[in-house]
Amino acid sequence: MPGRLAPVLRRALALAPSDRWEDAAAFREALTRPPGARTGLRKYAPMAAPLVIIAAIVAYVVTRGGAPSPPVRDLAILPVQVYGWDAPIDGPQLASMVTHEIEGQPRVSAVTWRVVSDWWDSAAVADSGPRETRAAAGLGARKAVFASLTSWGDGDSVQVELELFDDGGDPLPEPPAITVAPARPQDVSKAIAMALVRLELDTVMHEGQRWTDDLNALQEYLWGEHHFERGRGEPAVEHYKASVARDSTFALAWWRLANAWRWLGQKGPYEENYQELFDNYAADLGVLDSMLMAAQLTPAGPERLGKYQATHDSFPTDYFAAFLHGEELFNRGPLWGEPLESAVVELEQAVRLNPLWALAYVHLIWANIRLGHEDKARSYLEQLVEHAPDPEQSWSYPPDLFRQAIRERFEPEEAEAARLQVLQGSEWGELEGMTQLARLAGAFDVPHTQVELGRGLLALGEAVQRPYQSAAHLATGLGLVGRGRIDEALDHFDAAAEILGTREGRLHAAEWRVLPHVVALAVVEPAEVQRGKETLESLIGEDPVGVRACWVLALDAYAVGDTTTARLMSSLVMTAPPESGAEPLGEFLYSVLLAEQGEYEAAIERSQSLLAVQTPTVLLHGAPSPGRVLSDPFARALLHIKRGAWFVALGHREAAEREYLWYEAVDVLGLPEIELPQAGEIDWALGNYGRFLRGSISSDRERACRLLSHVLDAWSDPDPEFAEEVALAQDAASRSCR
């Protein structure tokens, strides 16, 4: 159904009459009201959702009504007490399977298994009555479920007795005992879940997860879950891989493997075709997991975000749905005009639903550092350390990285001393770790740290191998750009190019000389611009590097009004072989041509398709073909800066602000180390210019003041050629910060 009707229907279906429309006329008026000005994702056409998604949303709205319920779950499934059962799956693992079955039901919710498990273990030491009577209140559930399983006869069947306790600790009427034969863990968990759903909803359970028939594969999967829920990436991956090695059709294990795999910071491509896996086995997943996997398989963009939102709306008490939506907003939302704050909202919901989920804290720390929220960043770091005691053995971002990032952003004096320890190897020790920290500093919005770490690595001299010397030069140069010192940065980009000895390295150094002028950041001396153009001319060709050189020369020619050269270079791009990545760059140039002719609306419409190929991070698909992405790492930043300027020319300042949000995205493949900068690193280096553009046009004086003050702080010691930009920022700040 159209997105604009959802709030109208939710109000009409509210359980309390006072919450509904006051009369039929008001309801009719709301239904027929033309949609107003749309912002963010609402400016895109509604997605064509699968029937299963519509059914899940309608079922939830009709049953619950109104706004999403608070994070109080219906059930807490306690570890199952097992007597005389020789299956390889124990009581806690069986309870985790039941919990997963319940979580996949749109109209009934369960407390996350790790939360139950940790509470159950900690409650054992408290001398205040049986744990099962305290569980519902302790876990924030309406009911706690304690199951006892007894094997019968020769072990071919089992009997399960359920005890239910309310949040006051009082026992509830016991349902009839359940007999399950054959006594397979898969059948037992499903039978318990079905009985509980019938008790809660007086209806049958939706088709749930198909577990594997291979008990060894199931056990490996459950061990993978144990590590996955505790933020231990490497052991989780190993157990999931062992599970699918035994049963290659076990879709849930593949789905979990995909998520654990990518959070280890590994670049694709994935070893398996997940789209084919989904097409063949999606029916074996429950509704929740099938919706989430369908979202993951959708190319990055508004449609994927819409699918995540639909899943979260359908399962508002599921932390994983909230987390994946928040993670997508964190990594790529700003590329489509969604501010980083929207990611924080979703991620905070995820930790409210599962306060033990380490990865949500990782993203929350990172986001709050970027947003300048010191207290929140510190608080979430404390919670990460508390709930993930061994994160160094798990995901790619150890607490030491965040501690240093917080110091760099908020405590510059303490940061300097800690930075020296880093460079001396007392904390990181390995060149790889120090280089990653230097390159990632841009993602934490601390360009001065990039400069100091890069220089520190270079000061180690011959102790640093040449590839790492190149990376140190690149980190230093990117940080200097963020600080408004491009002239100095050019020396480091040249040094990196010389060490690399590649055509692409030379192209990268030349682009920094020419492209700032293209986006009206004219801070490079004319002689250096000319030097860059001469390098680009020497690189012209039909290979990817040669096509990118033609693209840059065409943009420069348009910027200076040289239409003859612009058309010549554009034709070379547009006639280049598809495998060179020329097609999107050619579309970019055509959009620029329209804008140069004053046809801004046509330029915006023409360039709209480029937003779909601005990021190669199409999860579960592996690395896309070169023709499907903007093949130059500068292209994404230039696309948003250009589109923002075109919107400004049309008087659409809010739309321009959404374009200028692009730099808030944290979108890189793997961990930058020794390769040339990715698009995300270019975005971060130009982030202060993005803030300058936003602050200069924002109608929100408080936001404009905050953005421009940040810019002036970063540009406190800029190149002399930056004087005009600094003066404009000071003038705009003086008007906004009154």
Phi, psi and omega in degrees: 000151181304138184302326184292340181277342185304309180295329178295315181288325178301317180293321180295330184263008181302143183292320181276126180305326182293341181270352183272179175296145186292331177200174183296326181297317179295321178298314180297317181298319180292323180292326186260000181295130178299143178298138180279192179299132185256145178230164177055223183294336185293347179280352179264153179296145178301145180282154176275095187281146173298155182301328182296325180290315179300315181299319181294317180296312181298318180300318181292314183295316182297321185283317187261325180067166172061203182283162178306142183290157176293163185286057170251118185274160179289316190227147168239115183270113183274160179306136183282135176274121187248132178235120171068026182251125185260019177292151180288353180263125183270181185299312177299319179295322178296319178296324178294325177294317177299317180301317180296321177299316181293319181299334181276006180261127186296337191244008176216145187233157180225149176292136180307138188299318182297324178297316178298312184300313181294320179296317182300318179292317182289329182288345182294334183272351181274131181262071183218042176099169181302141182298323184296332180280341180262351193293314185301312179294318182292333185254003179069042179236158176285329182218147171250141183243121178243117184250141174241130182243128180235130179280141182249146171054236183273010177090004179282345179221158177226156174244134181243127174249133183252133172243131181243139180229138179277180185286358171263000179089002182275142178288146177255161180307132182281133175287164178300152177295152181250129174253129183237126176214134358290160188274064177265141180305323181300318182285324180295313181297319181293321179296319178295314180299318180298319179296320181289320177296320179296322178293320184285318190245354184055041179208170180280158182281143171301154177305123185261201182289137170271114177281158176291150176277348181272110184295328177292321176295321179296318180295319177299318178300315183294325174292323175300317177300317180304313181285321181302314182292342180257011175075024180258096190291309187296310178296327177299314180300316182297318180290320178296320178296321177295325180294310183286339175294328179276327179221098185288354179260004184281089189297321183297320179294321176298317182297315178294320179301318181301317181288317179296322182299309186290334180281357173276001178081015180274141177278148175298193359280157175291154185286340183242160176271100185289333177295316178295319177301316180294316180301323184275329191231011180300328180296341179278349177270153171290174182301314183300307184293325178294322178294318181292318180292324176299321177295317180298327183277356178274133178306147182305136181151187183302325181294318178296314179300321178296322179292320175298317180298317179298320179294316179296321177296324181284330182232070189291347179254012178265119185292326184291324176295317178296319183294312182297324175295314179296321179297319179294319176296322180296312185283318191227353181307314181299338178294342177242025172084012177264119185293157180301330178302328180294328176293320180299319180301313181291319181292324176294325175296321180298318181282337171293323180282328178217089184292358181256006185275103190298319187295330177296323178294321177304312181290324180292321177300310183300311183298318183288331172296313180298324182277355178081023181261088188296311185299317180294318180300317180293318181298315181290330175294318177300319181290326176299312181296323181292319187264348177229076189296341180236050184295337179298336181265009187240267188271187192273355188235092181290157181304327180301325178298316181287324177300316181291322179297320178295318177299314183298322184279324191241344182225072187302325182291314178293328182297323183297316179295317180294326181294322178298321177297321178300312183292332177279355175085008183288338179249321187255318171074318185263142176300323180301313180296317180295322180293317178299318179298317180297318181286326181282346182304328178298327180290339177265005177063044176231073183298330178297328178293319177303317182296312185291319178293319178299314179295323179297320177294319179294330180291343178287350173065226186292349176292342180260123180296156187302317177302323179285332173296319177300314180298323179293319176298317181296317179299316180298315181296317179297319178295321179295323176300315179298336180265006177080029183232065185291323181304315179291325181297326183301325179298321181287323176295323176296317181297319178297318180297321180294319179294317181292322178066031182241159176296323181293325176297319177295320178300315181301314180296322180292323181298322179294339178279327190259318190290330176304323178295325183296327181257025175068019172257069190276078185240008180258136181301143182306322181297322179289324177299315180296321178298319179296318181295322178295320177297316180298318180297327179286346183259355185305134179182185181261358175281169183305318180293317180295322178294319178296323177297317177298319181300314181294318179295324177294316179299317179297318181295319176299320184295329181259004177082016179270080186293330180296309178295321181300315181292322180296310181295322179297320180295325178294323177292313188288340179259004180287157180299145181302325183292350178279355183078022188283330191302309179296324179294325176294319176299321178301311182296323179295322177297318178297320178301316178299318180294321178298334177272006179083006181266071187293319179298318178295322179296318179296316180295318181295321183279352181303321182295336181290337179297331181287344182240022183277350178224136178274001188277073176262095190298147179074351178264348188078196183285128179284167179290153183303329183288351185260004181226159170293109194281355177251130184296341177278344191295323183295311179300315180297322179301313182288323178295318179295313181297322177299317179296323179292321176295320178298318180299332178270358180084012181263079188287326178296318177296322178296318178300321179295323176295319184286359175282350192309325188291346179286347181292144174248084192231092175224157175267119181067203179251119178303137182220281185241354181280170175297156187301140171278174179302320181300321180292323175296318178303313183296319181298325180267008184300321180290330173292322175299318177296320178300315180295317179296310184297331182287338184242354187292137176275351178268105187297321180297315179295318180299318179298315181297315182295313184289327176296320177299316181298314182295327176293316180293324182264040184286337180222067188273174171298151176303327181292347179274000188303320183296315180296318180297318179296319178296319179295319179296319180295314180295320180295322180297330178280328186270334189260025180287000000 
